[in-house]
């Protein structure tokens, strides 16, 4: 739920602090970008694709995102983005599955 309206800013901040403390280690943050994710995260992903060229803004509605703490910018640096057509979790309410 990182960066999502269903999560909490307190947990997001704790995640960033942990990533910063272990910036030299192989510690990554992988999260689901989808409707309800923060505008800041959407902008980061859009910029990531735009910098690589051949991307049309709004071409996808959800993605899996992998990032790491970058000491130079003192923030998250996107490493990989995998756009998806379907959500990771299927179902409603208490009856959700990851489709495995």
C-alpha positions, 0 to 999 in steps of 0.5 A: 500500500506504499503511496496509496490512499489505503495506506498511511503516510506514517508507514510510507515514511518508515519505509523511506527511513529504512531504505535510507538507513540501508542505502548501501545494501541490496534493499528494494521497495516494490509496490503496486501503482494503481488508481488511488496511488499518489500523484507524486508516484504517478509523476515519477513513473511517467517521468521514468518512461518519458526519459526513455522515449517512445512513451505515450502518457496515460498508456497504462492504468497500473504497474509494478514498480521497483525502486531503491534509495538514492543518496545523491537525490535523497529520495527514491530512484526508480529502477524498473517499472512493469506496466500491467493490464490486470490488477494483482489482486482479484476479488472483493472485500475479504475474498481477495486472491493474488490469482496464484 
